Amino acid sequence: MKKIYVGNLPWSTDEAALRDLFSPLGEVLSADVISDRETGRSRGFGFIEMDDADADKAIAELNGREIDGRALRVNEARERPNRFGGGGGGRH
């Protein structure tokens, strides 16, 4: 299974629309549009999970495709480094 990053989404895109965009290319295991905690508005990106072969096909097919005048950025998601809040940094 691969996690796919989908950036530059139109603000109106919700999880159902994101799933609909990817489902013709294979089974969508999960679809998430990231929203701002304070306002609840979309932050303009999301994530899709698909089987590896379907994910590769979806990335090739949808990267750069225009939706509502916005060119999508679609690529394999990179793992975020762990973030342990609080300042300080590594010196003790």
C-alpha positions as CSV (number, residue, x, y, z in Angstrom):
1,M,0.0,0.0,0.0
2,K,1.2,3.5,-0.8
3,K,0.3,6.9,0.6
4,I,-0.1,9.6,-2.1
5,Y,0.2,13.3,-1.4
6,V,-2.2,15.4,-3.4
7,G,-1.4,19.1,-3.4
8,N,-2.8,22.3,-4.9
9,L,-6.4,21.1,-4.5
10,P,-9.2,23.5,-5.1
11,W,-10.6,24.8,-1.8
12,S,-13.9,23.2,-2.6
13,T,-12.5,19.7,-2.7
14,D,-13.8,17.4,0.0
15,E,-12.9,13.7,0.8
16,A,-15.8,12.4,-1.4
17,A,-14.5,14.5,-4.4
18,L,-10.9,13.4,-3.8
19,R,-12.0,9.7,-3.7
20,D,-14.0,10.2,-6.9
21,L,-11.0,11.6,-8.6
22,F,-8.8,8.6,-7.8
23,S,-11.3,5.7,-7.9
24,P,-11.4,5.2,-11.7
25,L,-7.7,4.4,-11.4
26,G,-8.0,1.7,-8.7
27,E,-9.4,0.9,-5.3
28,V,-9.0,3.9,-2.9
29,L,-8.3,2.5,0.6
30,S,-8.6,6.0,2.3
31,A,-9.0,9.6,1.3
32,D,-8.3,12.6,3.6
33,V,-8.4,16.3,2.8
34,I,-6.5,18.2,5.5
35,S,-8.3,21.1,7.0
36,D,-7.3,24.0,9.2
37,R,-7.9,23.3,12.9
38,E,-9.1,26.8,13.6
39,T,-11.3,27.5,10.6
40,G,-12.2,24.1,9.4
41,R,-11.4,25.2,5.8
42,S,-9.4,23.0,3.5
43,R,-5.7,23.6,3.5
44,G,-5.5,22.7,-0.2
45,F,-3.9,19.3,0.1
46,G,-4.8,15.7,1.1
47,F,-3.7,12.1,1.1
48,I,-4.9,9.0,-0.7
49,E,-4.0,5.4,0.1
50,M,-4.0,2.8,-2.7
51,D,-2.3,-0.5,-3.6
52,D,1.2,0.1,-5.0
53,A,0.4,-0.6,-8.7
54,D,-2.7,1.5,-8.6
55,A,-0.9,4.3,-6.8
56,D,1.9,4.4,-9.4
57,K,-0.7,4.6,-12.1
58,A,-2.7,7.3,-10.3
59,I,0.5,9.4,-9.8
60,A,1.4,9.1,-13.4
61,E,-2.1,9.9,-14.6
62,L,-3.1,12.7,-12.3
63,N,0.1,14.7,-11.5
64,G,-0.3,18.0,-13.3
65,R,-3.9,17.5,-14.2
66,E,-5.9,20.7,-14.0
67,I,-8.9,20.8,-11.7
68,D,-10.9,24.1,-11.5
69,G,-7.9,25.9,-13.0
70,R,-5.4,24.4,-10.5
71,A,-2.6,22.0,-11.6
72,L,-2.6,19.1,-9.1
73,R,0.7,18.0,-7.5
74,V,0.5,14.2,-7.0
75,N,3.4,12.2,-5.7
76,E,4.3,9.5,-3.2
77,A,3.9,10.9,0.3
78,R,7.1,11.2,2.4
79,E,6.9,10.3,6.0
80,R,7.0,13.3,8.3
81,P,9.8,13.4,10.8
82,N,8.5,13.0,14.4
83,R,7.8,16.4,15.9
84,F,8.0,16.5,19.7
85,G,6.7,20.0,20.4
86,G,8.3,22.4,22.8
87,G,11.4,24.3,22.0
88,G,14.9,23.7,23.3
89,G,16.6,21.6,20.7
90,G,19.2,19.0,21.5
91,R,21.6,20.7,23.9
92,H,21.5,20.0,27.6
